[in-house]
Amino acid sequence: MTKIYSLAIAARAVLNLHSLNNEGGEGNQIQTRMVNVFADGRLHNVNAISGDMLKHIQSEHLHRLAMQAQLPLSEGARLFNANRINYDVDTDKAFQRELETAKTNAGQLDLILQRCAVTDMAGVLVTTGNRSLPRKSVVEFGWVVGIPGSVKTDSYFHVKFESERGGGSAGVDESGSISGKQTPFHRPASSGEYAIVAQIEAARVGFNDIAQRYAVDIEERAKRLRALLESVLYTFVEPAGAMRTAQNPHILDVSGVITVSSQVIPAPCISPLKADFVSDIQRVAASFNQLHENAITVLPFASLGEFAEQMSELIKNAEPFELPSARGA
């Protein structure tokens, strides 16, 4: 079994012909999302997918897994409402009374963590009832950014056909022209190699940051941790987003490294924008292991299949890590 304090993933993924994240539309042109990154001594303008998109994908998988595992869920989380526990604070009078009885922010956070596993792991800001009670997510995603020189975005011409009102189905008239209204538009598609980073504070699952204690028992934390890791795995396997109906991305390859910390030190992560990021992460891990024996495990992977194997093994063997500050709580 593996006690996980924190976990980090740094990977390069080859995505072909995707349009997962766009800025919006201007006229009949859909604008793809572009960002500036610094590499090779200068700035580059590259295609990107917002970390918010990955977080939403991961939260969606987490919601389904939590339902399947029968983890405790607020009604808001059960409905996949973005407000999560806020929905319950607004609508559930009995829960409102429980929070009022708890009085302190620490006591209220205990009740929130016990009531909703998705709020615990995905985070939320409880604002109802003149509150400002934050629950920071235990999962962090960076932007998915194109490797400079390895990504290209093209714009493709499409026509949306609309039959003339009352004219029935489309057809060709006697002159040979198509009857009905045709709306031309341009749709982007990007292909290339992308850098992905993600970090998971596994030891914070079920942890009350205000009171510095765990609000749920170790068995419940273990169930939540396994669901959390599984949701991260599925995020890489199925990168949902915009325009997947007709532009589901071709995932050609995923390679990189998973680092797992079993002591109170961070799992090292270096951006895959750096060419030798895997070897550099291995050097950092080796340095950490000189300070704390066997603190960091490094799990390199060269394909999506190998990544799934490494993650599956972690999920099966994952055990909750107890933060030192909680032992005296």
Rosetta blueprint (number, residue, H / E / L):
1 M L
2 T E
3 K E
4 I E
5 Y L
6 S E
7 L E
8 A E
9 I E
10 A E
11 A E
12 R E
13 A E
14 V E
15 L E
16 N E
17 L E
18 H E
19 S L
20 L L
21 N L
22 N E
23 E E
24 G E
25 G E
26 E E
27 G L
28 N L
29 Q E
30 I E
31 Q E
32 T E
33 R L
34 M E
35 V E
36 N E
37 V E
38 F E
39 A E
40 D L
41 G L
42 R E
43 L E
44 H E
45 N E
46 V E
47 N E
48 A E
49 I E
50 S L
51 G H
52 D H
53 M H
54 L H
55 K H
56 H H
57 I H
58 Q H
59 S H
60 E H
61 H H
62 L H
63 H H
64 R H
65 L H
66 A H
67 M H
68 Q H
69 A L
70 Q L
71 L L
72 P L
73 L L
74 S L
75 E H
76 G H
77 A H
78 R H
79 L L
80 F L
81 N L
82 A L
83 N L
84 R L
85 I H
86 N H
87 Y H
88 D H
89 V H
90 D H
91 T H
92 D L
93 K H
94 A H
95 F H
96 Q H
97 R H
98 E H
99 L H
100 E H
101 T H
102 A H
103 K L
104 T L
105 N H
106 A H
107 G H
108 Q H
109 L H
110 D H
111 L H
112 I H
113 L H
114 Q H
115 R H
116 C L
117 A H
118 V H
119 T H
120 D H
121 M H
122 A H
123 G L
124 V E
125 L E
126 V E
127 T L
128 T H
129 G H
130 N H
131 R L
132 S L
133 L E
134 P E
135 R E
136 K L
137 S L
138 V L
139 V E
140 E E
141 F E
142 G L
143 W L
144 V E
145 V E
146 G E
147 I E
148 P E
149 G E
150 S E
151 V E
152 K E
153 T E
154 D E
155 S E
156 Y E
157 F E
158 H E
159 V E
160 K E
161 F E
162 E E
163 S L
164 E L
165 R L
166 G L
167 G L
168 G L
169 S L
170 A L
171 G E
172 V E
173 D L
174 E L
175 S L
176 G L
177 S L
178 I E
179 S E
180 G L
181 K E
182 Q E
183 T E
184 P E
185 F E
186 H E
187 R E
188 P E
189 A E
190 S E
191 S E
192 G E
193 E E
194 Y E
195 A E
196 I E
197 V E
198 A E
199 Q E
200 I E
201 E L
202 A H
203 A H
204 R H
205 V L
206 G L
207 F E
208 N E
209 D L
210 I L
211 A L
212 Q L
213 R E
214 Y E
215 A L
216 V L
217 D L
218 I H
219 E H
220 E H
221 R H
222 A H
223 K H
224 R H
225 L H
226 R H
227 A H
228 L H
229 L H
230 E H
231 S H
232 V H
233 L H
234 Y H
235 T H
236 F H
237 V H
238 E L
239 P L
240 A L
241 G L
242 A L
243 M L
244 R H
245 T H
246 A H
247 Q H
248 N L
249 P L
250 H E
251 I E
252 L E
253 D E
254 V E
255 S E
256 G E
257 V E
258 I E
259 T E
260 V E
261 S E
262 S L
263 Q L
264 V L
265 I L
266 P L
267 A L
268 P L
269 C L
270 I L
271 S L
272 P L
273 L L
274 K L
275 A L
276 D L
277 F H
278 V H
279 S H
280 D H
281 I H
282 Q H
283 R H
284 V H
285 A H
286 A H
287 S H
288 F H
289 N H
290 Q H
291 L H
292 H L
293 E L
294 N L
295 A L
296 I E
297 T E
298 V E
299 L E
300 P E
301 F E
302 A L
303 S L
304 L H
305 G H
306 E H
307 F H
308 A H
309 E H
310 Q H
311 M H
312 S H
313 E H
314 L H
315 I H
316 K H
317 N H
318 A E
319 E E
320 P E
321 F L
322 E L
323 L L
324 P H
325 S H
326 A H
327 R H
328 G L
329 A L
